[in-house]
């Protein structure tokens, strides 16, 4: 999942480089929302530690 997020951010930077600003903004926003969801998922799940 992290590799997908990095790839989406990289594609949005490449789109911005080629003057595709509208697509780059949308892809960046989607990537940002996905990364916030992924952070929330990891921050709120319980850890099962068995000793």
C-alpha positions in Angstrom: 0.0 0.0 0.0 2.8 2.4 0.8 4.4 1.7 -2.6 1.1 2.5 -4.2 1.0 5.8 -2.3 4.5 6.7 -3.4 3.7 5.8 -7.0 0.6 8.0 -7.0 2.5 10.9 -5.6 5.3 10.4 -8.2 2.8 10.3 -11.0 1.2 13.5 -9.8 4.6 15.2 -9.7 5.3 14.0 -13.3 1.9 15.3 -14.4 2.7 18.7 -12.9 6.1 18.6 -14.7 4.3 18.1 -18.0 1.9 21.0 -17.3 -1.1 18.8 -16.6 -1.9 20.8 -13.5 -5.6 19.9 -13.2 -4.9 16.2 -13.3 -1.9 16.6 -11.0 -4.0 18.4 -8.4 -6.7 15.7 -8.5 -4.3 12.9 -8.2 -2.4 14.6 -5.4 -5.7 15.1 -3.5 -6.7 11.5 -4.0 -3.2 10.4 -2.9 -3.4 12.6 0.2 -6.8 11.3 1.1 -5.6 7.7 0.7 -2.6 8.4 2.9 -4.7 10.0 5.6 -7.0 6.9 5.5 -4.0 4.6 5.7 -2.6 6.5 8.7 -5.9 6.4 10.5 -6.2 2.7 9.9 -2.8 2.1 11.4 -3.3 4.6 14.2 -6.6 3.1 15.4 -6.1 -0.7 15.0 -5.3 -2.6 18.1 -2.1 -4.5 18.5 -2.3 -8.1 19.5 0.7 -8.8 21.6 0.9 -12.3 23.1 3.6 -13.0 25.6 
